[in-house]
Structures are given as structure tokens and as C-alpha cells.
């Protein structure tokens, strides 16, 4: 009887030892995996002050995005107003020009437009690649903004234009003071989405030797021989930019809604 008890006890002890070894192996594997991840991200940020590459790339990305957004708004509003005006007054050649611009920009890839602009238009050796990128992204965004603004203008009741003209305002002042402010409230969410897309699209600026955020990640990856950690860091930076812009647009929308209630 004592022999059976002893055998059972030895079996239980062996099972516990085996189970402990399994847990220890799993724990060591997880720990080593986490240490490898930590080391890979450490190598992508700290040595040789590599974090400065991300900061410099982030500055370039933000600069290109802000310039492109501003240019896109200006082009979009002008093209939309011209298109609506030419349609109302039946100026067919102006409508044709606006439609041609919009169709070409929306019908061709952004990267191809960027390469064409860089290699065909800005051919000087002293060309600033950041300016080229901002202009190209602004022109591209302008086509989409134009259609968004046009839809917003056409959503306003025609009586608003007639009321402005009856008050003695000319067409441009009526459009600027009455129509466009109302249209902005209707198109703000769509404009916000366009600007978010624009910020993400600037990641292709590296094809014309612009050291933006994505290019900085590729540079760091070529030094560490691990491309994934720099790309993840870059993705987090873009996510922060997009979330910040989304938050800003939400605040702006709430203020506009609050103004309407008052």
C-alpha cells in the first residue's frame, strides 16, 4: 500500500515539475520577446539621437500639410465660385476649364502628378522640394475641395442670393457675405475628411527627395536594419496628427452649432 502511495506521490511531483518547466519556458519566451521589442524601439529612437530624424520629418510633414491645406482651400473656393457663376450665367468656356482641371486632377494618381510637377515644371537645381510638394498637394486637394464647396453652395436656397442682391449687394459680396458662410457650415465635415486624407497623402512626398516623416522612418530603418519599429513610430505620429485635427474640427463644429442656436 505504501508503495502505491509513494508511486502516486512521485507521479504528482513529476507532473508539477513538468508543468512548472512549461510555465517557466513560456514566461522566458514572452520576456525575451518583450525585451527584443523594447530593444528594437530603443535602437530606433535613442542611439545617435535618431529621435531628431522623426522630429525633423514631422516638421516637414506639418509644414507641407498646412501649406497644401491653405492652397487647396483658396483654389477650391475660387474654382467652385467660378464654376457656379459660369453655370448660372451660361459661360460655357469657364465651365469647361473648371471641369477639365477637376477631371484631370481626380483622374490621375497623386504620385504621378508629384513626379510630373517635380521633373517637368520645377526643373531648376535650386528648386525647394518642400515648396514643390506643398504646391502639388494643394493643387490636388483644390480639385476635391472645389467639388465639396460647389455642393455646399448649391445646397443653399436660391432665395438667399436674391435677398442679397435686393439689399444692394453685388454678386461677389453676396457670395462672400451670405452664401459662403452658410455653405461652410454644411460642408465642414466633408472638408475635414479631405484635410485628414491630405495629411496622410503627404507620406508619398519622399519620392521627390523630401525628408518627411515617412522618409525619416525609412532612413532610421536603414541604419538599424529593422524597418518595422520606425514605421510603427511614424504611424503613431500620423495618428496623433489626424486625431488632433479631428478634435479641432469637432470643436469648430460645436462652436458653429452654438452660434446657430443663439
Beta strands, then each sheet from edge to edge (+ up, - down):
end
